[in-house]
Amino acid sequence: MNNDFKIYPMDKSSIKSIMVINDLSFPISWSQESMESELDNKFAKYVVLKNGNSIVGYGGMWVIIDEAHITNVAVHPDARGLGAGDIIVDALFRICRKHKVTAITLEVRSSNFVAINLYEKHGFEKESIRPHYYEDNKEDAVIMWNRHL
């Protein structure tokens, strides 16, 4: 992998690769229909990260008035540890600035230390816990915010 990463808007042709990344990344993955419906969601803003012609990651959020909620960030296991997550979060922040978003939030599994560290690196702070949030194992979700965009 030469790490020639580039960000592109998500489109219908991205969905198949995104579903592979989802299945490799999340115990409970969104359905293909749910991902496709995001293309028609006026609040949804999604990007894919490509290395050459291959999608190696993606991220998405909903932008509502002046706040955003990250719905998903995932990187293919072969591209992890190479800065792909940083590139995706930076791309989401650029979209936030374009839409005059002042704060952004997300939920993350309390055991997902890699993701928590990524988000903290980008100015997110832990604000609260949603007990037993995840259906598969009743794990808590950490609610994080960055209110300084």
C-alpha positions as CSV (number, residue, x, y, z in Angstrom):
1,M,0.0,0.0,0.0
2,N,1.5,3.3,-1.0
3,N,-0.7,5.5,1.2
4,D,-1.8,7.8,-1.6
5,F,-5.0,8.7,0.3
6,K,-7.6,10.9,-1.2
7,I,-11.1,11.9,0.0
8,Y,-14.2,11.7,-2.2
9,P,-17.9,12.2,-1.6
10,M,-19.7,8.9,-1.0
11,D,-21.9,7.8,-3.9
12,K,-23.9,4.7,-4.8
13,S,-20.8,3.0,-6.3
14,S,-19.1,3.3,-2.9
15,I,-21.7,1.2,-1.0
16,K,-20.4,-2.3,-1.7
17,S,-16.9,-1.4,-0.4
18,I,-18.4,0.4,2.6
19,M,-20.4,-2.7,3.5
20,V,-17.2,-4.8,3.5
21,I,-15.4,-2.3,5.7
22,N,-18.5,-2.2,8.0
23,D,-18.5,-6.0,8.4
24,L,-14.8,-5.9,9.3
25,S,-15.2,-3.0,11.7
26,F,-18.5,-3.3,13.6
27,P,-20.1,-6.1,15.6
28,I,-23.5,-4.7,14.5
29,S,-23.2,-3.2,11.0
30,W,-25.7,-1.0,9.2
31,S,-27.6,-2.7,6.5
32,Q,-26.9,-2.0,2.8
33,E,-30.4,-0.4,2.6
34,S,-29.6,1.9,5.5
35,M,-26.3,3.0,3.9
36,E,-28.0,3.6,0.6
37,S,-30.8,5.7,2.2
38,E,-28.1,8.0,3.5
39,L,-27.6,9.1,-0.1
40,D,-31.1,10.6,0.0
41,N,-30.9,12.0,3.5
42,K,-30.6,15.8,3.2
43,F,-28.8,16.0,6.6
44,A,-26.2,13.3,5.8
45,K,-22.7,14.1,4.6
46,Y,-20.5,11.1,3.9
47,V,-17.0,10.8,2.5
48,V,-14.9,7.8,1.4
49,L,-11.2,7.5,1.6
50,K,-9.4,5.9,-1.3
51,N,-5.9,4.6,-1.8
52,G,-5.6,4.6,-5.5
53,N,-8.9,3.1,-6.8
54,S,-9.7,1.2,-3.6
55,I,-12.0,2.5,-0.9
56,V,-10.1,2.0,2.4
57,G,-12.3,3.9,4.8
58,Y,-15.3,6.2,5.1
59,G,-17.0,8.6,7.5
60,G,-20.3,10.2,7.8
61,M,-22.4,12.6,9.9
62,W,-25.7,14.3,10.0
63,V,-25.5,18.1,9.9
64,I,-28.6,19.8,11.5
65,I,-28.5,23.5,11.8
66,D,-25.2,24.3,13.6
67,E,-24.5,20.9,15.0
68,A,-23.2,17.6,13.6
69,H,-23.5,14.0,14.7
70,I,-20.9,11.6,13.5
71,T,-22.7,8.4,12.5
72,N,-19.8,6.3,11.3
73,V,-16.1,6.3,10.9
74,A,-14.4,3.1,9.7
75,V,-11.1,2.1,8.2
76,H,-10.3,-1.2,6.5
77,P,-8.0,-3.3,8.7
78,D,-5.3,-3.2,6.0
79,A,-5.2,0.7,6.2
80,R,-5.3,1.1,10.0
81,G,-2.4,2.7,11.7
82,L,-1.5,4.8,8.7
83,G,-3.4,8.0,9.5
84,A,-6.5,7.1,7.5
85,G,-8.8,7.9,10.5
86,D,-7.2,11.3,10.9
87,I,-7.8,12.1,7.2
88,I,-11.5,11.1,7.4
89,V,-12.1,13.1,10.6
90,D,-10.3,16.1,9.1
91,A,-12.5,15.8,6.0
92,L,-15.7,15.8,8.2
93,F,-14.4,18.9,10.0
94,R,-13.9,20.7,6.6
95,I,-17.5,19.9,5.8
96,C,-18.6,21.2,9.2
97,R,-16.7,24.5,8.6
98,K,-18.4,24.8,5.2
99,H,-21.8,24.4,6.8
100,K,-20.9,26.7,9.8
101,V,-21.2,23.9,12.3
102,T,-20.1,25.0,15.8
103,A,-20.2,21.6,17.6
104,I,-20.0,18.0,16.7
105,T,-20.8,14.9,18.7
106,L,-20.6,11.1,18.5
107,E,-21.0,7.9,20.5
108,V,-18.2,5.4,20.8
109,R,-18.0,2.0,22.5
110,S,-16.3,2.5,25.9
111,S,-13.8,-0.3,25.0
112,N,-12.8,1.3,21.7
113,F,-9.7,3.0,23.0
114,V,-8.2,3.5,19.5
115,A,-11.3,5.4,18.4
116,I,-11.5,7.4,21.6
117,N,-7.8,8.4,21.2
118,L,-8.5,9.4,17.6
119,Y,-11.4,11.6,18.6
120,E,-9.5,13.1,21.6
121,K,-6.7,14.0,19.2
122,H,-9.2,16.0,17.2
123,G,-10.5,18.0,20.2
124,F,-13.4,15.8,21.3
125,E,-14.0,15.5,25.0
126,K,-15.8,12.8,27.0
127,E,-19.0,14.3,28.3
128,S,-21.2,11.5,29.5
129,I,-22.0,7.8,29.3
130,R,-25.0,6.1,27.7
131,P,-25.3,2.9,29.8
132,H,-25.9,-0.4,28.0
133,Y,-26.2,1.5,24.6
134,Y,-25.0,-1.3,22.3
135,E,-27.4,-4.1,21.7
136,D,-25.0,-6.9,21.0
137,N,-23.3,-6.9,24.4
138,K,-25.0,-4.0,26.3
139,E,-21.7,-2.1,26.4
140,D,-21.8,1.5,27.4
141,A,-21.3,4.3,24.9
142,V,-19.1,7.3,25.6
143,I,-20.7,10.5,24.4
144,M,-18.0,12.9,23.1
145,W,-18.3,16.4,21.9
146,N,-16.0,18.9,20.2
147,R,-17.6,22.3,20.8
148,H,-14.7,24.3,19.4
149,L,-14.9,24.0,15.6
